[in-house]
Amino acid sequence: MRIGLLTEGGYPYVSGDARLWCDRLVRGLARHEFRVYALSRSLRQEDEGWMPLPPQVTRVRTAPLWTAVDDGAAHGRDLHGRRARRRFTEAYADLARAVCEGGAAEGRASRSRGACANGCAEDGVNGCTGDCASARPSDRTGDYGDDRQADRFGNALYALADLAREEGGLGSALRSEGALRVWERACRTPGTVRTAHGARVGELLAVARHVERALRPLSLDWYEDAELGAVDLCHATAGGSAALPALLARHFSGVPLLVTEYGVPLRTHYLATADAPPAVRALLASFHGRLAAEVYRRAARITPGNAHVRRWQEHCGADRAKLRTVYPGMEASRFAEVVADAADAAEGAGSAERAERAEPAETSAPRRSEPGGTARRATGVAATTGGTAEREAFEREAFKRETVERESAVHESASGAGDTLVWVGRVEPAKDLVSLLHAFAEVRAHVPTARLRIVGTAAGAEGRAYLEHCEHLVARLFPDDGHEDTRPSGDRPVSFEEAGAPDAPDLAAVYAAGAVVVLSSVVEGFPVSLVEAMFCGRATVSTDVGAVVEVIGGTGLVVPPREPAALARACVALLRDPARRRRLGEAARARALELFTVEQNVMAFDGLYLDVVSHSPRRRVLVDDRGAPLPFGTPAEARLPGNWTGPRRPLRRAPLWASDTTTAPAAPAQRPEPVGEGAAR
């Protein structure tokens, strides 16, 4: 079948979000044809180029979200005529009123910056990050599934899309002074959220600019019959602007929509506008909530990446019957060597043990007799009996100690170095490395030989500043491991290593060298580093955020976030128990191979494609190379009237009292009596 893959800031760009997942999906479904429709986020992203594309990608269309769409305004033209301008004003006013009557958005945006219900600051470092009790979906989303407001928002959106198709774009209208006046009138309308009533012109201008950017896909030429109108299914890899072209393809051509979200775009918008004035935050939160609800309402299937994302989708109005969790697939083969090396080491240790057990049998042969030796042994039996018993007891104890040490070595070879903690990820405040370093200071108090390896990259000015802060903290917590320490990194208690550097080890080698993999985040979506550690058969200690508990199940230890003492206790418990580490690591690897491989992800989407298309078939004429219709290209059942491919509906049954009622047989009809003169009898 022909799939329209829609992305925003992702595939096929080399620096795109979820590019690896999309690439694995496209390559794994080689029997389908893919058309990629990508929205870019910056000029730099476009300049970096695309990933190598497989042959099943037959077409790629791109459009920028970072600059205005080239529509009629670029050629000095505006909406044609007074009627078109009136249609735009009416539709845009309906959309603005639906946004301004944003339900629970008022309560969310009316909180002053730096204070949630728990008194946290929204700085993403020491404050509210969206995962505290007051920031759960039930408190932060509102009733965006309200039918009346949802219909108003959706009808206004599709009216704008119809007008954009007729006029060749709406960019000039969305950026006009008339659009700003629409927002001003909508905010003064009775029923508007209290926060938006006092919005000033500058704040409304910021809202209008943001909405114009989000609605830029309305002005694209992707919706013709030869483009998205020719695909069997639209697969949006995210909500929001990425799914908007798919909504319009469904509106214009009836193309079914599948939405996949491995993150929470709505939550991302909440955190991105933390510095904005309350009115701007309230209106933008309502707009994105309405757009998400419309996407979920029109989608044939919705595939969240984990239960955390699923909860947000349900609170935004997603129908549970449409939801199916599909975990992101990851390559397990790159970590198979770690497990193989551990198995070889364990087998080698076992062979050595068997050889040592066989040695006493070889050395227990009787010695050559000496003259008079028998008499001497006979006379000395009573004197040496006690010494022999003591020697045998000593040998038994020594054998037990050797066995325990050998088994411990086997366990350590299978579960990593016995005193090394490993952290892998992106260095940023949300990862809370400060708590990890304080926890490791307590670990060193109980396990003096313990080491901590921090492997990651610090992107941007914020990441580099946070890395420098962590290095200064290490110098204070471990005075012998200062920043200017000349010892090799392997001899330091804490080492910082840059992932991807020329001299940096492979991630598989990093996980193999560790005994326990640690995650200390206060904000986390799908924990990729934990899954990689599970593929390597490593035990994990992590904080209870995002989808962590769902991913590891019962194969690791979980502690509350921002509690260094609890994190330290969990790490010490595993460092002191190699056998437990091995058991947890084996269980973790089995779980990862069952749930998080590329194969299961590709198979799941292949089945979803068939399921969606079977219930929403696209009827199009199949033609040959010359454009002539192919004989028997359309099956006979496609001619049958009615929605025969739709889901079966339960039959309406009569109530029980009606089915139990007995009816008397009807009396035979009597012939009417003839009346009037001359009537025959």
Secondary structure, DSSP 8 states (H G I E B T S, - for coil): -EEEEEEESBTTBTT-BTHHHHHHHHHH-TTSEEEEEEEE--HHHHHH-B----TTEEEEEEEESSS---SGGGGT---SHHHHHHHHHHHHHHHHHHHHS-TTHHHHHTS-TT--TT---SSSSSS--S-SGGGSHHHHS--TT-HHHHHHHHHHHHHHHHHHHHHT--HHHHTSHHHHHHHHHHHHSTT--HHHHT--HHHHHHHHHHHHHHTGGGG-S--STTTGGG-SEEEESSSGGGTHHHHHHHHHH---EEEEESS-HHHHHHHHTTTS-HHHHHHHHHHHHHHHHHHHHH-SEEEESSHHHHHHHHHTT--GGGB------B--GGGHHHHHHHHHHHHHHHHHHHHHHHHHHHHTS-----TTHHHHHHHTHHHHHHHHHHHHHHHHHHHHHHHHHHHHHHHHHHH--TTEEEEEEE-SGGG-HHHHHHHHHHHHHH-TT-EEEEEEE--HHHHHHHHHHHHHHHHHH-GGG-TT--S-GGGSSEEEEETT-TT---HHHHHHH-SEEEE--SS-SS-HHHHHHHHTT-EEEEES-TTHHHHHTTSSEEE-TT-HHHHHHHHHHHHT-HHHHHHHHHHHHHHHHHHSBHHHHHHHHHHHHHHHHHHS------B-TTS-B-TT-S-GGGGS-S-TTS---------HHHHH---------------STT---
